[in-house]
């Protein structure tokens, strides 16, 4: 196994989230996967994030196959630990976990040191790589939280110190669990899902303060809040947190779309750029399934948001 690049890890501002390569909610065809990764590379994206959880290994395999043709030293890749993949019954599908794949593989929680190291090794095999740059403990709030914090994080820190990875962290939608992880002093990054967005900031206020205090970087994901901020014209049936958006959030999203329009941009443009305004946020990773989605988001990434738009949004937050 080759050692990671010893130079300081600098995350690109925008990244490619590969959950959709694992058939999130519906099948992603091989052609769609090919096109999405190719378009991401052509657009200049050089950070790719995946996990064993995404399609019980399918995302890692697909991403690794498609990155194989590109120079390894030119991109950053992260994956996650905490769920080992083991043989399943093979009698149904994985839709209860949100992935349109057979259940011939199932997940087994394990944040022990042996489990974390085994997960890392098995991810390398699925990816076809000799190294990844970042390992995140994945969704500890959904599994054995205390084991993740007391055993998993020290194990990850030792792996970083041994040179097996360049950085370690925790990925979660639970800001309180992430705050506890930051306070251990063991991690470099958190991947924060949906709790620091154009629409929602309150839940992550303490976390972000701790990240600044401990020099822990933030990768912001789910910045569209499961779809509510993904379109400029906000439909009545828009989703928030994978369910129907409540009326007050629909109203706020439409107010934000109006601000965007007054300043010559769109609601999704604002959503993509908003997290990067915080000093703790190093990167925004967007989940993308097709080349069309990649190109659309890549255009958003290059847009300049007028300062007056942020001023108007800030004034609204102070109401």
N, C-alpha and C positions, 0 to 999 in steps of 0.2 A: 504494500500500500504506500503510495507516495504521500509525502507531507504536503499540507496546504501551503499556499503562498504565504511567506512570513510577513509580507508588507501589511500595513494597516488596512483593514477592510473598509472600503468606501462604497456605500450602497448607492446605486443609481436612484434618481428621484422617482422614477416610475418603474414598475415591474409587471410581470405577467403571472397572474394566478392561474394555476393549472387544474383546479377542481373540476372544471367542465371536461377536461380530457379524461376524467374518470366517470363520465356519463352522469353528471349531476342532474338529477330530476328527469333526464331523458337521454337517449342515446346520442353520442357524438360520433359521427362517422369517421373512418380513417382519413377520408379526404378532407373533412372539416378540420381534423387535428393537424394534418399536414399543412393546410393552408394557414391555420392560425399561428403555428410556430414559425413558419416561413415569413409570414407578414410581420410578426413581432420582430424577428431578426432584421428584416429589411427596414423596419421603422426605427431601428436603433435601440430597441429594448434589450437590456443585457442583465436583467435580474429575473430569475424564474423561481417560482415557489410551488412546491408540491407536498404530498404527504401520503403515507400508506393508507390512511383512512379514505382517501379519494378513490372510490371505485375499487376498494380492497386491492390496491396495488396497480390497477390499470393506469392511473394517471402517471405514476412513476415510470412504468414501462414505456408508455407512449412518449412521455417527455424525453426520456433518455434516448430512445431510438431516434427522435427527431433532432436532438442536439448533437448527436454523434458526428454529424458532418461539419460542425463548427469548432473553431479553436477553443479548447477548454480554458485557456488563460484569459479569454476575452469576455467571459460571463461569470456571474455570481449565481449560485443555486442553493436553495434551502429546502430541507425536508424536515420531518417531525418524528418524534418518538412518543411512546406511551401506549400505543396499540400495536401488539404483535399480530401478524396474520397467520392463521392456522386453518387446516382443512375444515370445511363445513359440510352440511348435509347434502347440498346439491339438489335440493328438491323444490327450490323456489327462487326468489330474487332478493335483492338488498334494498328494496324501495322503502322499507321502514327506516333505513338510515339515509334515504334520499338519493340512492344511486341505482341506475338502471343496469345492473349487472347480476349474474347468477350468484346464488349463495353457496357456491362450492368453496368459498373462502370466507372466514369469519374473523372478527376482531377479538383480541384478548387483552384486557388492560394489564399493563405491567410497567411500573415506573421504578422497579428495582434497578440497581446498577447493572446486573446481568441482563435484564430485559432491555434497558436503554442501549447497551452495547450490541446486543443481538439485533435490535431494531435497526440501528445504524448500519450494521454489516449487511443485513438483508435488503435495506434500501439501496445500498451501493450495488448489490447484485442486480436488483430490478432496474436500476438506472443505467447499468453498464458503465459505471464510473469508478475511479479509484479514490475519489474524495468528493465531499460536498463542503460548501463554505460555512453554512449555518445549520445548526440543529435546534429546533424549538421543541419543548415539551408541549404536547398538543392537548388542549381542552381539559386541563386537570380538574376543572370544576365539575365535569361530567363523570369522572372516574374517581380513583382513590386519591383525593386531593392532598391529604397529609403525606402520603407516600411520595407523591410527585415533588412536594416541597422539601421533604426531609431526606429523601434518597435520590430522587431523579435529578434535582438541580445540582447537588454536589457531584454526582456522577458526570453530568454534562460539563461541569467546570473542570473536572479532572481530565476529561477527554480533550477539552480545549488546551489545557496546560500541557498535555502530552503531544500536542500538535496534530491531533486527528481532525480537528475542525478549527476554523478561524474565529468563530463567534457562537455563542449559545444564548438561548432565550426561552420565552414562553409565549405561546399563542392561545388567545382566549377571547371570548366576548364578555367575560366577567371582570370588570375593572378592579373589584376588590381583591380577587385572587391574584391578579397581575401586580397590584400594589404590594401585596405580601411578598411576592417573588422578587420584586425590585429591592425591597428592604433587606433581603438576604445578602445583598452585595455580591452575588455569585454570577449574575447574568449581564449580558451586553445589550440585549434587545428585547423588546416585547412586540408581538404582533397583535394589534388591537382591532377586534372585529366589531364594527358598527357602533362603537361607543364614542367616537370622536369624528363627527361628520358635520356637514353644513346644517343638518337638522337637529343634531343631538350632541351636546357637550357636557351637560351637568354631571353625568355619571363618571366621567373620566377626569374631572378637575383635579382631584387629589392625586390620582395616578400620574398625571402629566407633571405635576409639581415634583413628585418623587423621582420621576425619570430625569428631570433637569438636575435635581439635587445629587443624584447618583450617577449622572452621565450615562444613562441608559437610553439608547435610541428607540424610536417607535416606528414600526411599519404599520401604516393604517390600511385596513382592508374593509370590505363591505361598505365602501364610502357612499354607495347609492342606497343604503338602507334597504336592501333586498328588492329594489326596483322603484321605490317611491321617487327617487331623485334621478332616475335613469332617462327620463323623457322630459322634454321641455313642456309639452302639453300634458298636464297631469290628469290621467283618467280617473273616473269615479271608483273604478275597481282596482286602483293601484295597490300594490302589496307593500307592507312594512313588516320586517321581521318574519317573513314567510307566511303572513296572514293578511287579512284585509286591513288596510290603513284606516285608523280612526279619523273621524271628521275633522278634529282640530289639527291633525297632522297634514291632512289633505289641504286644509286652508293655509297652513304655514308654507307648505311646499309651493302652492300657487302664488303666495306673496313673494317668495324667493324667486320664482320664475319671472314675476313682474319686474323685480329689481334687475335680474339678469338682462331682460329685454331692454330696459331703459338704458343699459350700458353696453348694448351691442353684442352680448354673449348669450349663452343658454344656461338653463338650470344644470344640466350635466357638466358643463364647463366649470361652473362654480363648485360643484360637488367634488370634482377631481382635484381642483387646486386648493380648496379650503384647508385641508389638514396640514399642508406644507407650510402654512403661515405660522404654525406653532414651532418654537425652537427645538422641541424634543423630537419632532417628526422628521425622520430621515428619508422615508420612501412611502409611496402609495402604490399598492399592488392591486390590479384590476383583474377580476375573473373574466376570461374571454373564451368563446367557443369557436368562432369563425374568423376568417380573414377579414370579412366586412366589419365585424365588431372591433377587431384589432385596429384597422385603419381609422375607423371613426374615433376610437379612444386616443389613438396616436395624434390625430389632429387636435383633439381637446388638450392634450399635454403640451402642445406648442403654443397655445393661445395665451395672450397676455390679458389678464383681468384688470380693468381700470381700478385704480386706487379708490375712486369715488364709489364703486360698487361695494367694496369691502367696508367703506365708511358707512354706507347706507345699511348694510347688513348688521354692522356692529351697533348702530343706533337702534335697530329693531330688537337686538338681543337685550338691550338695556331697558326696554319698556317694562 
